[in-house]
């Protein structure tokens, strides 16, 4: 679960090709791909105080990004064992 504790909107968007090949893609806004999420950033924004949840069912490393703040280095890694 991601909770937005700031006053600006953020996204949680998996990088295509940087999650296990047999894992479900994840993105706030329920997009099916990174491209779709990038084409509708506002549709994936998590507002202040809001949350986004995803259940990881496949072990591996998952890389993700906040699209509006990617240039500031707002990326993350989740390792599921």
N, C-alpha and C positions, 0 to 999 in steps of 0.2 A: 504494500500500500504506500502510495506517495501522497503526502499532504502538502498543499501549498500554504506555507506560513508567511509568505511575503504579500505585498500589496499589488504586485503585477502578475499577469498571467504567465503560465509556463506550460510546456508540453512534455510528455513522456513519449518518445518515438524511437522504436528499435531501428538500428541501422540494418538495411537489407544486407544479407550476406555476412553479418556479424553476430548471428545467433545460430544455435545448432540447426542443421539442415532439416531435421524432422520435428522441430519445435513450432508451435503456433506463433505467428507474428503478433506483436502487440504495439499499440499506440493509443494514447488518449484520443478520444473522438472515434474509437473503434475502426480506424482505417485498416485496410488490408495490405498496405504497402507504405514504404517510406515516401515514395513518389506521391501517392495520394495525400499523405499527411502534409507534405511540403506544398502541395497545390491548394490546400485549404487550412492554413495555419490556425486561423480563428476558430475553425471547427474542432480543433483539438486542444484549445486552451483550457487549462484548469484554473479557475478563478481563485481569488484569495479565500482561504478557508475550505476550499473544496478538495476532494480526494479522487484518485484514480487507483484502481486495483487490477492486478493481473496475477493469476496463479501459474507458476512455472511447474510444468509436469515432466520436462525432459532435462536430465542433467547436462551441464555444459556452461559455457561462458556467454553472456548476453551483453552486448554493447548498446547503449542508447544515448539519446541527446534531447536537450530542450532546444527545439528549432529556433525560436527567437533569440536565444542567448548562446548559440553554438560558437559564435565568433569570440565570446568571452570565456570559452572553455567549459561551458556547462554540459558536461557529458558524464556518463556513469557506466559502471560495470557491475554486473551481478553474476556471481558464480553459484550455480546450483549443483550440489553433490548428491 
